[in-house]
Amino acid sequence: MTAHTAADPGPRKRDPEATRRVILEAAAELIVEQGAATLTHRAVAARAGVALGSTTRYFASIDDLRETALRMLGDEIDAYLAQTERDLASGDDLAECLAASMHDFLADSRQVHATMALVTAAASDARLRSLAVRWTDRLTDLLAVHVGRERAVAAEVYLDGAMMYAALHDTPLSREAVTRALRAIFAMPETGGRES
């Protein structure tokens, strides 16, 4: 009988959930780096370090894998938004608190590219649309309580543009620039009209 040590625990037990998670994380990283449209089972398997057949064992189709990975990225965006909500609840100056929270997001290149990949995928796949607008709708609702719906929509649209700027430039807009823009948006008169 062979004794196994801590350094050599012997044969590994298969852990299907861990394998599925590794595949999903690899798919998400490839989406962030290259976009959702280029995702293939072969590329995911290579990145995850698993056999090609493993990707199809856990995900019936490339569309299933892509959508699940995008949902995982959406959950990460939700976590950022939950932190933003906490920041706004604890601060006195709405524009400054929101700018600080959003600047952290905009400075996170991986998160910006993940969000852009999600938006791009949703623009061409209606099934993903609700996932892509989930965070924009939530941010708008969160801000509307403080500044009214029209200003909240304007702020959210501005922040979408700031995200695109961050995706295309080496550095995001400064926190001060975002604060100034948000102050101007929050000070604009309400027209009483609907945004859409």
Residue pairs with C-beta under 8 A, 6 or more apart in sequence:
2 10
4 10
16 58
19 50
19 54
19 58
20 58
22 48
22 49
22 50
23 44
23 45
23 48
23 50
23 54
23 55
23 58
23 59
23 65
24 65
24 68
24 69
24 72
25 48
25 72
26 44
26 45
26 47
26 48
27 39
27 44
27 47
27 65
27 66
27 68
27 69
28 69
28 70
28 72
28 73
28 114
29 47
30 38
30 39
30 43
30 44
30 47
31 39
31 66
31 69
31 70
31 73
31 114
31 117
31 121
32 73
32 110
32 113
32 114
32 117
33 113
35 117
35 120
35 121
36 66
36 69
36 70
36 117
36 118
36 120
36 121
37 120
37 121
37 124
39 62
39 65
39 66
39 69
40 62
41 52
41 55
41 56
41 62
41 65
42 52
44 55
44 65
45 51
45 52
45 54
45 55
48 54
48 55
55 65
59 65
59 68
66 121
67 127
67 128
70 117
70 118
70 121
70 128
70 131
71 131
73 114
73 115
73 117
73 118
74 118
74 131
74 132
74 134
74 135
76 111
76 114
77 111
77 114
77 115
77 118
77 134
77 135
78 134
78 135
78 138
80 104
80 105
80 111
81 135
81 138
81 139
81 142
83 101
84 98
84 101
84 102
84 105
84 139
84 142
85 142
87 97
87 98
87 100
87 101
88 94
88 97
88 98
88 101
88 142
88 146
90 97
91 97
94 143
94 146
94 147
94 182
94 186
95 179
95 182
95 183
95 186
96 179
98 143
98 155
98 182
99 175
99 176
99 178
99 179
99 182
100 175
102 159
102 162
102 178
103 172
103 173
103 174
103 175
103 178
105 111
105 112
105 163
106 112
106 162
106 163
106 166
106 172
106 173
106 178
107 166
107 171
107 172
109 166
112 163
112 166
112 167
112 172
113 167
115 135
115 163
116 163
116 164
116 167
118 128
118 131
118 132
119 132
121 128
121 132
122 128
122 129
122 131
122 132
122 133
123 132
136 156
136 160
139 152
139 156
139 159
140 149
140 152
140 153
140 156
141 152
142 152
143 151
143 152
143 155
143 156
144 151
144 152
146 152
147 155
147 186
148 190
149 195
150 190
150 191
150 193
150 195
151 185
151 186
151 188
151 190
153 195
154 185
154 188
155 182
155 185
155 186
158 181
158 182
158 185
159 178
162 172
162 173
162 178
162 181
165 172
165 173
166 172
166 173
